[in-house]
């Protein structure tokens, strides 16, 4: 009674100290039932068991029960105790849903649950390095102690004691059935030299039957009805170089495993393969074939089952084998981290040349340790950058419009390629970048001086102000080189035409003049037309005007000149000069400094307006200032109210005739244009009549080109590195986006989130608010970690897509399971190392997908025949299973407390009297046996 009352105060984590304190309280009792130390040890076990039984699973969870990893909803509590100067630990494994039956091939089962078919169980083991009991008498005595304690508590929990060497995974155990029956457990393992007979199902069947059949019987000729369930695990060969070189094409030439069976690297067709070869995250696949429980009556049936094809299995499951992390992974993220380090160092000098020559100065030990690649490597990179004939192709992925929010050079442009090459030039240190940049600028200057077009840069169009300033400057330089070449070509053409004229005869010159005279409409074209004298005079004036008209692009519909009554011609005009972002900023600063003075702030607008006026005069020799205003600024020409004229806007011949009769139109200049001393009129009066082709270019390519080169040559290191970081992140992400990975929404979401994170983290670099010790550098390092996670995720998606391209559903489901597993595990996203936690989620294979997946198990070649000697059956394309698991069981009916005859009453209950779990291969065999006996 004293022991019973004290046990209610003991919790799930009972310790030896608590038990000792309670014994001291009862020292004044002379309890002769606990005379020996072994009996006191049993009493301690019994006290702990009663507490666990009374608490139940719910209270045990509240008291700190630990959830086991990879074991479903299996929890564990433990208690420590001493006996004979030794410490033991007793653990209780339980589930939150104790009701129901365990499935045979539940992948969340604990090892002892799978071996013996139990749900809740106890394990008591010594607290030693091995954790097992090597002495047989000690293990038997310990098992007897816990069995007595369980019996005193009327508990039906099975109890196990680990024995022998830890590598054998051997156990002995016992369980009370609540009647006269007791179940005993025993498990052991053969690690080598497995008998040939036990390598086959026939021999394993006879081993099981020998446990309950008479020893004098010939087991091969007697039939015993045994229930059998089997699970086979096949594993694909690792995707290493040796296996990739082996032939993977069938005799008919059919590709068996998809696009990656040509002996090359797995990611050769991935977008990042131009820069690095990634380690394949997929080490292989495991295929599990399951035969559910069936009745077997003889060893011959077991032999037939061994010869059965895995395609006959009732269920197929496939799981992914991931490659664990092997040190520093090669990828964009690791190099981007080095680029961020270079950015931090870039504030130590004013010019890039300082980092190249800094090794000669004292106090530059860190720079001396930085490696610069040899000149041959540098020349190879420059040759790749300035390769001739490479056109610029902008990367515009509509799926990720946020990429445009990052102010960097577009993927495929010259500066973007320079940044990506810099990541792999040496170890991306500041000295290597400085050397490469100096040579890069020299090569750009050579292209300018030799009038060679810049590769990877568009030579026309407008400057994209959404890109970084260096890219804008290079685009400006490319346009200047193009226009410089055009001017040289025009000059050569002009010299050639003058030389040709010198050799022409006078008679040829006359013919040439006639051939180039402007043709006027003839009477034959329109038919006979009655002309008034004033019409003839107007026609003569028109002929004279056409002869002097230059630079006309066509006639303006329904508009005529005010004075001459001729059709108005649209002139060819010069393009508006291009400006980079800093040029726009300089103009705004000038406006702020000088106010709205037109004399300074609108100098460019004045040049453009004068150019347009000159071109308009050349195209319309008889035009007046009001004509130019009607064409160039219609809002400054005010029409008089004419109700009749507003009734119709038709441009028919009749309307044109009416407009001629009411000529000139009634209207006037606006107030601002008619003011005294208007600048527009002054410019009109001073503008010469020159077509756009004869005018001075608004954009001087020589001057602007030299400005660009001066900017590149005097760029400060931190300004260069800031733009390089933005461009490198953007170009690397855009490169990853071009990878084909199937229809995986999670990857789309992660990439979109990455772009948003990049845009936020890189924004301070775009406003020049960075310093050497700024916290922004730490934010950039955290950005590289986020980039690495997405990069690994996309590599896994790409690898799965290529290996399972003919089974897209399986690829998609495996990736979804993987993604959800790590999202749930970390609570915030993927962990840093893909293989850090074991991912063993299984995906069921449908019948029509079996053929595709079985093709991944390519028949072994002659080079691989030495690796494994085939000793087992159930081959899949010549591959034997790496693991074979079998559960053999025998059931009998019981009536009351004894076995019953087969023709027993309805009240009889069937129990599993014999059960054997067999796991292993031809070189390894583990057997776990449970037997029910009547004590």
Secondary structure, 3 states (H helix, E strand, C coil): CHHHHHHCCCCCCCCHHHHHHHHHHCCCCCCHHHCCHHHHHHHHHHHHHHHHHHHHHHHHHHCCCEECCCCCCEEEEEEEEEECCEEEEEEEEEECCCCCCCCCCCCCCCHHHHHHCCCCEEEEEECCCCCCECCHHHHHHHHHHHHHHHHHCCCCCEEEEEECCHHHCEEEEEEECCCCEEEEEEEEEECCCCCHHHHCHHHHHHHHHCCCCCCCCCCCCCCCCEEEEEEEEEECCCCCHHHHHCCCECCCCCECCCCCCCCCCCCCCCHHHHCCCCCCCEEEEEEEEEEEEEEECCHHHHHHHHCCCHHHCCEEEEEEEECCCCCCCCCHHHHHHHHHHHHHHHHHCCCHHHHHHHHHCCCCHHHHCCCCCCHHHHHHHHHHHCCCCCCCCCCCCHHHHHHHHCCCCCCCCHHHHHHHHHHHCCCCCHHHHHHHHHHHHHHHHHHHHCCCCCCCCCCCCCCCCCCCHHHHHHHHHHHHHHHHHHHHHHHHHHHHHHHHHHCCCHHHHHHHHHHCCCCCCCHHHHCCCCCCHHHHHHHHHHHHHHHHCCCEEEEEEEEECCCCCCEEEEECCCCCCCCCHHHHHHHHHHHHHHCCCHHHHCHHHHHHHHHHHHHHHHHCCCCCHHHHHHHHCHHHEEECCCCCCCCCCCCCHHHHHHHHHCCCCCEEECCCCCCCCCHHHHHHHHCCCCCHHHCCCCCCHHHHHHHHHHHHHCCCHHHHHHHHHHHHHHHHHHHHHCCCCCCCHHHHHHHHHHHHHHHHHHHHHHCCCCCCCCHHHHHHHHHHHHHHHHHHHHHHHHHHHHHCCCCHHHHHHHHHHHHHHHHHHHCCCCCCCCCCCCCCCEEEECHHHHHHHHCCCCCCCHHHCCCCCCCCCCCECCECCCEEEEEEEEEEEEECCEECCCCCCCCCEEEEEEEEEEEEECCEEEEEEEEEEEC
